[in-house]
Amino acid sequence: MDVREIRRMSDEEILEVLEEQKRGLFNLRFESVTGEVTDTNSLRRARRDVARLMTVLRERQLAAEVVSEDEDGE
């Protein structure tokens, strides 16, 4: 998943995709332990996708806090 795609999503869409990715990551970890994973890079890609989603959400949260502080300070 590309960061540009994530940035175009709304917060609600990101949260939905994040939950799906976390479920998928859990399943991949389970498959990895049982030896069923054929694509060893899929676990790495899934972790990075989760991290990207969480990063964009955090950036938005921090930007909203800055705007809120600017409005309160004026």
N, C-alpha and C positions, 0 to 999 in steps of 0.2 A: 504494500500500500504506500502510495506516494504522499509526502507531506502536503503537496498542493491540493490533492484530493481531500485530505482531512480538513484543511483550512476552509474549503468551500462548504463543508457540512455545518449544520446547526449543532448546538450543544447537545440537543436531544438525540440527534442522529449519531453523534460521536459516542454518547453513552451506550446506545444500543449496539453499535459495532464493537465497542470495548467489551461489553458483556459477552458477545458472541466470540470474540477473539480469546477472552479468558477461558471460556468453556473449551474452545478448540485447543488452547495451550494445555489445559488440564488433560484432555484426551491424548494429546501428543506425548506428554510426560508419562502417562500411564502406558502407552504403547511402547515408549522407549524402554521403560523398565522391563516390560514383558518381551522385548526383542522383536516387536512387530513393525517397527518403523523401517521403511525402505528408503525414504529420503531423509538423510541425516541432517540436512540443512533446514528442513521444515521447522524444526524446533527453534533454531536460531532466528529464522524469519518471523515466526510467531511472537517470540519475545520482543523483537525489535518493533513489530507492528504495535504491540501493546504499549511499549515505551513511547512511541511516536504519538499515539492517541492521548496518553496521559500527559505528555509534554504540551500538546496544543491546548488541552483543557486547562492546565496550570497557567499557561501564558495568558489565556483569556481571563482566568480568575484574577491574576495579578493586574492585568490591564483594567479590569473593572474596579479593583480596589484603588488604583491610582486615580481613576476618574472620580470615584466616590470621595476620596480625600481632597481632590481639587475643588469639588463642589462644596464640601464642608468648610474648607479654608477660606473661601471667598466671601 
